[in-house]
Amino acid sequence: MEAERVQEILILLTSLMAREEATIKLIIDCLYDLGYANLINKKVRFRPLNSLAKFIAKRSKPVAKIFAWRWFIKNCPQLIARWLYRKVQF
């Protein structure tokens, strides 16, 4: 019965993600903006190289968003379902 319920949760999460595609893409967009800026600032200390890296990261954003969306759709329903199941286990 537990496996069946977890499977139902997985189906509901997949359906939710299909309906809320625009919202999820906006979240990915915001996370990319925050992530690339923080990562570049942390890893690239030399100021001219830092600016160049940020410029390149801004230009690669559409490609990164496509890969992030594909990864999200493929992996997140299972990850969220497992996380929720662990939260209700005793």
C-alpha positions as CSV (number, residue, x, y, z in Angstrom):
1,M,0.0,0.0,0.0
2,E,2.9,2.4,0.8
3,A,4.5,1.9,-2.6
4,E,1.1,2.6,-4.3
5,R,0.6,5.8,-2.3
6,V,4.2,7.0,-3.1
7,Q,3.4,6.2,-6.8
8,E,0.3,8.4,-6.6
9,I,2.3,11.2,-5.0
10,L,4.8,10.9,-7.9
11,I,2.0,11.1,-10.5
12,L,0.5,14.2,-8.7
13,L,3.8,15.9,-8.6
14,T,4.4,15.3,-12.3
15,S,1.0,16.7,-13.1
16,L,1.7,19.7,-10.9
17,M,4.9,20.4,-12.7
18,A,3.2,20.2,-16.1
19,R,0.6,22.7,-15.0
20,E,3.0,25.1,-13.3
21,E,5.7,25.1,-16.0
22,A,5.9,28.9,-16.3
23,T,6.4,29.2,-12.5
24,I,9.1,26.6,-12.4
25,K,10.9,28.2,-15.3
26,L,10.8,31.6,-13.5
27,I,12.2,29.9,-10.4
28,I,15.0,28.3,-12.4
29,D,15.7,31.7,-14.0
30,C,16.1,33.4,-10.6
31,L,18.2,30.6,-9.2
32,Y,20.5,30.8,-12.2
33,D,20.9,34.6,-11.8
34,L,21.8,34.1,-8.1
35,G,23.9,31.1,-8.6
36,Y,26.2,32.3,-11.4
37,A,26.9,35.6,-9.7
38,N,27.7,34.0,-6.4
39,L,29.8,31.2,-8.0
40,I,31.8,33.6,-10.2
41,N,32.4,36.0,-7.3
42,K,33.6,33.2,-5.1
43,K,35.9,31.5,-7.7
44,V,37.2,34.4,-9.8
45,R,38.9,37.1,-7.8
46,F,40.7,38.9,-10.6
47,R,38.3,41.8,-11.5
48,P,38.6,41.9,-15.3
49,L,38.3,38.1,-15.5
50,N,35.3,38.3,-13.1
51,S,33.5,40.7,-15.4
52,L,34.3,38.6,-18.5
53,A,33.0,35.4,-16.7
54,K,29.8,37.1,-15.8
55,F,29.3,38.4,-19.3
56,I,29.7,34.8,-20.7
57,A,27.4,33.4,-18.0
58,K,24.7,35.9,-19.0
59,R,25.0,34.8,-22.6
60,S,24.8,31.1,-21.8
61,K,21.6,31.5,-19.7
62,P,19.1,30.3,-22.3
63,V,21.0,27.1,-22.9
64,A,21.5,26.5,-19.1
65,K,17.7,27.1,-18.6
66,I,16.9,24.3,-21.1
67,F,19.2,21.8,-19.4
68,A,17.9,22.8,-16.0
69,W,14.3,22.4,-17.1
70,R,15.0,18.9,-18.5
71,W,16.9,17.9,-15.3
72,F,14.1,19.3,-13.2
73,I,11.3,17.4,-15.0
74,K,13.4,14.1,-15.1
75,N,14.6,14.1,-11.4
76,C,12.5,16.4,-9.2
77,P,9.3,14.5,-8.9
78,Q,11.2,11.4,-7.6
79,L,13.4,13.5,-5.3
80,I,10.4,15.3,-3.8
81,A,8.3,12.2,-3.4
82,R,11.2,10.4,-1.6
83,W,11.8,13.4,0.6
84,L,8.1,13.6,1.5
85,Y,8.0,9.9,2.2
86,R,11.0,10.1,4.5
87,K,9.3,13.0,6.4
88,V,6.2,10.9,7.2
89,Q,8.1,7.7,8.1
90,F,8.3,6.7,11.8
